[in-house]
Amino acid sequence: MQPGLNGCNIPPPGAGSNVSLWPFPPEFLTLDHTSDQPGVMDLLERAQGVHVPLYPAATDQKAQDMSDMTQESPPGLKRHLPLIAILAVAALGYFTLGDVLSFQTLADNRESLLAFRDAHYAATLGVFLLAYILIVAFSLPGATVATLTGGFLFATFPGVLYNVTAATLGATVIFLAARWGLGERLGHRLDESQGVVKKIKEGIDHNQWSMLFLIRLVPAVPFFIANLVPAFLEVPLHRYVVSTFLGIIPGALVYTSVGAGLGEVFEQGGTPDLGILFTPQVIGPILGLAALSALPILLKALRGKKGL
C-alpha cells in the first residue's frame, strides 16, 4: 500500500477490485462538511488517524478584529461639530444680539433686575452665571456688559468672584471644543514642523505657565484669541483653567468695581467710563503683573535655556 493524500492508503496497481479508494465510511457522504458538528470531525479522525483542529481561537480573534474595525469610526464632521456650532452661534449673535446685550438694556431694566435680585437672590445668581457662561462660550457680544452687571447686582465682592468663575467656565467650554476639533491635529503638525514654527512651539512648551498668564494679563490680546490659542498648542486643561481664573482677576476686578458704581451713573443719566482700565493708575499694575509673568522667560533666555 502506498500513502496517498492526507495519509490515506491507496492500493497498489493490480489490487482487487473489491478494494475501495474512498478512505471514509459511507455515512460520511450524508454529513454536512461545511459545519463543525462533532460527528464529521470524529469520522475524519477515524479515517485519517490524525486530529483535525478547527482553530476556534484564531477564528474568534479574526471575528474580534473585524468587530473592532466596524466599531471604529473615522474622525469626520462630528468631531468638528462643537467648534462649528460655537462659530455659527457667534456669527449669528454678532448680527442679532449687539443691541440686546448692551449697556442701554441694563439701564432700562435696572429697577426690575434689582427687585428680582432682592426677592430671588439664588435664582438671580443662577440665571446670571448661566447667561455669562453662554456669552463667553459662544463668544457673543456683551461680555463687558455682563461683567458690569455682575458688579451692579452683587457689588464688587462677591461680584468679581461670580464674574471670574462664569468667565472661566465659559472659556473652558470653547477651549475644549477647539481642542477636540482641531487642537490635537494642529498640535501634532506643529510638533512635526521645522524652522521658526517649531522653535516657537518649543518655546511655548517650555514656558507654558508664563505664556498663559501673559496673554491673559495683556489687554491687547482679545479674550476670544486667548481662549483658542492654548487649545491649538495642546496646553493641559488644568493649566488653562488655573491661568484663566487667576489671569483675568485684575481686569475683572476693575470692571466689576465700575459696575458696582453704576447706580450713581444711572441717576445722573450718564454712561460708565470703560476707559478707566487704560488709565495709568490701573493699567500700570496690570502691566506690571504681565511683566512679572514674562520674567521666567527672560531668565531662561539669559541662562541659555530654550525659550522664546
Residue, then its C-alpha position, 0 to 999 in steps of 0.5 A: m500500500q502506498p500513502g496517498l493524500n492526507g495519509c490515506n492508503i491507496p492500493p497498489p496497481g493490480a489490487g482487487s477490485n473489491v478494494s475501495l479508494w474512498p478512505f471514509p465510511p459511507e455515512f460520511l457522504t450524508l454529513d454536512h462538511t461545511s459545519d463543525q458538528p462533532g460527528v464529521m470531525d470524529l469520522l475524519e479522525r477515524a479515517q485519517g488517524v490524525h486530529v483535525p483542529l478547527y482553530p476556534a481561537a484564531t477564528d474568534q480573534k479574526a471575528q474580534d478584529m473585524s468587530d473592532m474595525t466596524q466599531e471604529s469610526p473615522p474622525g469626520l464632521k462630528r468631531h468638528l461639530p462643537l467648534i462649528a456650532i460655537l462659530a455659527v452661534a457667534a456669527l449669528g449673535y454678532f448680527t442679532l444680539g449687539d443691541v440686546l446685550s448692551f449697556q442701554t438694556l441694563a439701564d432700562n431694566r435696572e429697577s426690575l433686575l434689582a427687585f428680582r435680585d432682592a426677592h430671588y437672590a439664588a435664582t438671580l445668581g443662577v440665571f446670571l452665571l448661566a447667561y455669562i457662561l453662554i456669552v463667553a462660550f459662544s463668544l457673543p457680544g456683551a461680555t463687558v456688559a455682563t461683567l458690569t452687571g455682575g458688579f451692579l447686582f452683587a457689588t464688587f465682592p462677591g461680584v468679581l468672584y461670580n464674574v471670574t468663575a462664569a468667565t472661566l467656565g465659559a472659556t473652558v467650554i470653547f477651549l475644549a471644543a477647539r481642542w477636540g476639533l482641531g487642537e490635537r491635529l494642529g498640535h501634532r503638525l506643529d510638533e512635526s514642523q521645522g524652522v521658526v514654527k517649531k522653535i516657537k512651539e518649543g518655546i511655548d512648551h517650555n514656558q507654558w505657565s508664563m505664556l498663559f498668564l501673559i496673554r491673559l494679563v495683556p489687554a491687547v490680546p482679545f479674550f476670544i484669541a486667548n481662549l483658542v490659542p492654548a487649545f491649538l498648542e495642546v496646553p493641559l486643561h488644568r493649566y488653562v483653567v488655573s491661568t484663566f481664573l487667576g489671569i483675568i482677576p485684575g481686569a475683572l476686578v476693575y470692571t466689576s468695581v465700575g459696575a458696582g458704581l453704576g447706580e450713581v451713573f444711572e441717576q445722573g443719566g450718564t454712561p460708565d467710563l470703560g476707559i478707566l482700565f487704560t488709565p495709568q493708575v490701573i493699567g500700570p499694575i496690570l502691566g506690571l503683573a504681565a511683566l512679572s509673568a514674562l520674567p521666567i522667560l527672560l531668565k531662561a533666555l539669559r541662562g541659555k535655556k530654550g525659550l522664546 
